[in-house]
Amino acid sequence: MDRGFRIGRIFGINIYIDPSWLFIFVLVAWNLTVIFGQFHPEWGFLLRVGVAVTAALLFFASVLAHELAHSLTARAQGVPVRSITLFLFGGVSNIQRHPPSPMAEFLIAIVGPVTSIVLGIGFILLANATAAPAQLGVTNPQQLIQQLDPLSTLLVWLGPINILVGIFNMIPGFPLDGGRVLRSIFWVITGNLRRATRYASWIGQGVAWLMIGAGIAMAFGVRIPFLGEGLLSGLWLAFIGWFLNTAAVQSYQQIVVQDVLEGVPVSEMMRTNAPVVEPDITIRNLVHEYIMGTDDHAFPVLDGERLVGLVTLQDVRQVPRENWDQVTVREIMTPEDQLVKVAESADASDAVTKLSQRDVRQLPVVRNGNLVGVLRRRDFVRWMQLQSEETGQQIADIG
C-alpha cells in the first residue's frame, strides 16, 4: 500500500514520503548541523543549518535515485512498478510482482548499490574539483575539512555516505539488495523461486539477528570493529536488525502465498452469501439489524442488484450516536468508484496483493457492475490452511 504524502511523479512512477521520513530527515539535518559546527566554528548558525538541510535533501535525493534505478530496471524487465516511498530506513520501490528470471532479479537488485556507489564517487570528484589547489595538498582529514568552503564540505560528506549506502545494501541479508542478489544465485542453483527465497530468507534472518546482538552489545559498552559503541548507535543497529528480520520473514510468506494461489480463481474462495444493505436505511438500522447480528465489519451497499458502495464499522464510528436516526448509509459509505474491486475470474494471488497494498480487509467481487461475492482476508487464510498444515501456518500472520 502507498502510505504518506504524494510529492510528485518521476518517469510515470508516483513518489511518496512516509511520515517516518520526516523524523529521520530532521535527525540527519540536526546531526549534520552539530558536526559542521565542530569543524567550522566560524560559520554562523544559519549557515550551518542551511548547509546541513541542503546535504540532507541531497542525500535523500540520492536514496531516491537508488530506488529509481531499481524501478526503471524492473520496468525494463517487464515488471510493473507502482510507486516509490521514502521512509525511516531509506526508500522502497513498490514492485508489483516478482522478477520473471534469476537474471532479471540480479539486474534489478544490483543496480541500486551500483547507483549509490557511482553517486558517491561523483560527489568526491566534485569535491576535489571545487576545493582550492592548496587544500588538496593537506593530508590530515580533519584539517582538510576545516579548510573547505560550504559547497566542498557538503560534497565531502555526500561522497562517502553514498558509498556506505551502496556497501551496506550489498550485505547478504534478504531483503536487502545483497540478499536479493544471493536469491538470484540460489534461484539459478535450485531452479525454484520459492526455495531460493526460503534460503535467502534464512540467511537474512541470521544477518538480522547478528545485527541485533551486535547492537545490544554496543548499547552495553562493547566496542564492535567498524561500528563503535554507545547506547544510541547500538539501539539503532538493533532496530535495523529487527526490521530486516521481520522483512525477511514477510518476504518468504508472500512467496508462499503467491505460489499456492497461482492459477486459483477468486470464485473458488469468495463468500457468495455476504450480508448486504440498502443505501437509504439509517445508521441505527444498520447497527441493530446487521452489525450486531454478525461478525462482519464491512457491508456491500446495493441499489437493486448493482453495487453502489461499501459501508464499514469505522464509517459508523465517525457518526455521533445522537445522529443515527437521521444519517443514512448512503451518506457515510465509500462510493463504488472509490472501492478496490476484483473480478470473480481474477487470479487469487493478484487479489491478495490488492488486499495487502490497499490495506483493506475485504474486496467486493463484481461481474458487469453487479456484486457476486465478497473476498475477505480470513477467506484467504482459511482456504490456504485447508491446502496443507505447513502452508497455513506459514501464512497465518497475514490475517
N, C-alpha and C positions, 0 to 999 in steps of 0.2 A: 504494500500500500504506500501511496505517496503521502508523507507527513510533512507538516510545516508550511512554510510560505513559498509560493512560486515566485522566483525573481527574474525569470526570463526563459528564453528558448535558444539553444545553440545547435545548429545543424539538424533542426527538427526535433531535438531532444529537450524535454522540459527540465529545468533546473530548479531544485527546491533547497531551502535551508531549514533544517530541523531546529526547534527551539534550543536543543542542547548545544548546537553550534555557537550560539551567542555566548554561552558560558565559556567555552574553550577559546573563542576569539578574544574575549575580554581578558582571560587569564594570560594568553600569549602576549597580547599587547602590553599588559601591565608588567609582565616579567621582562619584556624587552625594554620597557621604559627604565626599569631599575638597572638592567645590565648596561644600557647605553650611558646611563648616568655615572656608572662606576668607571667606564673607560673614557668618558668625555664630560668630566665635571664642569667644564667651561660652557657646555651647552645649556641654554635656558630650558625651563621645564616644558614649555610649549613645543620647542624644537624636538626635545626627546620624545614627547608624546606623539608628535607628528610623524617622526621617522619610525617609531615603533608601530603605530597604526598602519602606516604605509607598508612596512615589512610584513605585518600580519596579513594584510589584504593580499599582497603579492604571494605570500606563502600559500594561502588558501586558493588563490587563483592557480597556483602550481598543482595543488591537490586536485582541483577541477580539471586541469589539463591531463593529469594522470588518469582520472576516470573517463574523460572524453576519449583518450586513447583506447581504453578498454571497450567503450561503447561503439566507437566508429569501426574498430576491428571486428567486433561482434556482428555489426550490421553487414560488413563486407563478407562475413562468413555465412550470411543468411539468417542470423539470429536477431529477432526484433528487440529493440531496447525502448523501454517506456520512459525512463527518466533517470536523473542523477540527483542524489540527495547528499548535501554536506551535513555532517552531524558530529557528535562528540569525538569520535575516533578518526575523523578524516572525511572520507566520502565513500559512497557505494553506488554502483550502477545497477539499475533495476532491469536486469536482462531477463527477458520473458521465458526463455526455455534454455535447456542445456545444449551445449555445442553439439553439432552432428558428428564430430570425429575427434580422435585424440589430437590431431594436428591443429584443428580449429581451437580446441581447448588450450593447447600450448601457446598458440599465437595470441589469443585473447588475454591470457594470463601474463605472458612475458612482456607485452608491450607497455604495460603500466609502469613497472620498475625501470625499464629502459628509458621511458619518457622522463621520469623523475631524475635519473642519473644524468641524462643529457642536459636537462634544465640546470642541474647543479653545476655541471662543468661550464655551461654557458654563462651562468652568473659569475663564476670565478674568473672566467676570461674577461667579462665586462668589468669586473672589479680591478683587474690588472690594467685594463685599458684606461680606466678613469683615474687610477692612482698617479700621483706625481712621480717622475723618474727617481727622485731622491728617496721616496718612500719604498720603492721596490728593492732597494739595497738593504733594508732593515731585516735582520734575521730573527729577532726576538718577536714572536707573535703578538705579545701584549703591547710592546712599544709600537709595532706596526699599526695595530688597530687604533691606538691613541692618536696617531698622526693622520688618520684618514678623515676625509670630509664626510658629511652625512650620506651622500649617494654611495660612496665606496664602502662605508660601514654597512649600509643596508645590503649591498651586493655580497659582501664578505660573509654576512650571516646567511643569506638565502642560498648560497652555493652549497656549503657543507650540509645544511639541513635537508635540502632536496636529495642529496646523495644518500644521506642517512635514511630518508624515507624509502628510497629505492632499495637499499640494502635490507632494511627491516622487512619490507614486503616480500623479500625473497626467502625469509625464514620458512622452512618446510612445515609450516603449521596451517593446515587447511582450516578455514577457507581463505587464508592469505594467498597472495599471488604465488608464492613459492610452493604452497600446498597444492594449488591448482596445477602448477607445472608438474609436481610429483604425481598428481592424479592422472595427468595425461600419460605419464610414463607407465603407471600401473594399468591404465586402460589399454595401452599397446600390448603389455605383457599378458594380461588376462583376457582381453577381448570383451570385457564386460564392464559397463559404466558403473553399475550398482556395486560390484565387487571392488572396483578401483576406488569408488567413493568411500566404501567401508574402510579400506586400508588407509587411505589418506586421512579419513576422519580419526581413526585410532592414533595415527602419528600426530595429528593436530591436537588431539586431547592430551597426548603425552607432553607436547611442547607447552601447551597451556598450563598444565599442572607444574611443569618446571618453572614457568614464569611466576605462578602463584607462590610456589615455595621460595623462589629467589626473592620475590617481593616481601614476603613475610620476614625472611632473614634480614633483608636490608632495613626493614622497619625496626628490627631489634638490634641494629648496630653492626651487623655483619657487612663487611665490605666485599662486594662482588666485582671481579675484574670487568672493566669497561662500563659498569653500571653504577658503581659507587655504593653509597649507603645513605641512610636517612629515612625518617618516617614518611614524609610526603612522597618521595621517589619510590619507596617500597610499596606503599599503598597503591600508587598509580600503576606500577608494574603488575601487582596482584590483580588489580581491577581489569587491566587489559587481558591478563591471562584468563580471568573468569569469563570475560566477554568472548574470547576466542573459543573456550571450551563449549560454551553454550551454542555459539555459531556452528561449531563442528558437528555437534550432535544434531542440531536442527537441519543442517545441510544434508546429512545422511537420511534423516527422516523424510525430507522432501523427495529424495531419490526413490526411497521405498514406496512412497505414495504414488509417484508418477509411474513407477514400474508396474505396480499391482493394478493401477487403474487404466493403464494404456489399452485402448480399444474398447473399454466398457462404456456404453451409452448412459447418459443421465437417467433415462427412463427406467433403468434397472434398479435404481436406488432411491428415486424420488418418492415423496409421500403424496399420494393422489387424493386422500381424504382430509387434507388440511382444512381447519375451520376458516371460513371466510366471513367478511362483514360487509354490510351495505354502507355507502358513503354518508347517508343522511341520518344515521342513528346518533344519539347523543353519547357523550363520553361516559355518562353514568350507565347507560345500557351496555356499552362496550365492556365496562369493568365488571358489572354484575352478571351479564349473560354470557360473556366469553372468557375474559381474563381469569376470573375467579374459578371457573369450571375446568380449566385446562392448565397444563404446564408450559403452554406456548407463550413466547414473548413478542411475537410478531404475527400480524394477520393481514393477508391479502384483502384488498378492498375491491369489490366487484360492482359494476353498474350493469346489471343484467348478467351476461356471461363474460363481459370484457373487463380486463384488469385495468383499474384506474389509479391504483396506488397501493401503499403499504403503510400500516399503522403499527407502531411498536409501543411497548411498555414505557420506554423512555419518552416518547411523544406525550403519553398520558401524564407523566410526572411533571411536565412543564406547564400543565393547566391547573390553576388553583381549584381546590375541591369545590368551592362555592360556585364555580362556573360550569361544573359538569353537566348541569341540566340545559345550559344554553349553547355550549360549544358542540359542534358535530365532528364526526370522524373526518369529513372532507376538509375541514379547516386545519387539521393538525397532521394529516397523513403526508407522506412523501409521494409526490405525483409520479405517475407511471414513467414519464420521460426522464426522470432523475434516478430511476431504480437500476440496479445491476441485475440483468436478467440472463437466462440461459435457455437454449432450445432443448427439447427432450432428446434429440438425436446427437447433441454435443458430446464430446469426449469428457468423461468424468474427471480426468486429470486437469483439463482446462478449467472445469468448474471449480475444483478445489483451489486452483491458483487464483481465480477471481475472488473466492471467499477470503483467502489469505491477504491478497493485495488490497482489497477494498475494506478489510476489517469488518465484515458483516457476518451474521450468524446463519443467514438463510438466503436462498436465491429463488425467486419465482421462476417457474418453468412455463414457458409460453409456446403457443402454436397459433400463428396468424393473429397475434394480439390477445388471444384468449388463454386464460390460466388453465393448465392441465395438471399442475402439481407444484410442490414446494420441495426444495432440496436444502436440508439443514446440515450443519457441521456434524451433529450427532448421527445423522444418517450415514455419512461417510465412515465415521468411526465404527458404527455397528456393522456396516456391510463388510468393512475390511477385517474386523475381528472374526467374522464368520468364515473368512477365507483361510486363515491359519492363525494359530495362537501366537506364533512368533511375530508375524506381521502386525497383528492387532496390538501387541504390546509395544512394538517399535513406534507406532504412530498414535498411540492413545493420547499423547500430550497435545495433539492439535485440537482436541475438543475442548 
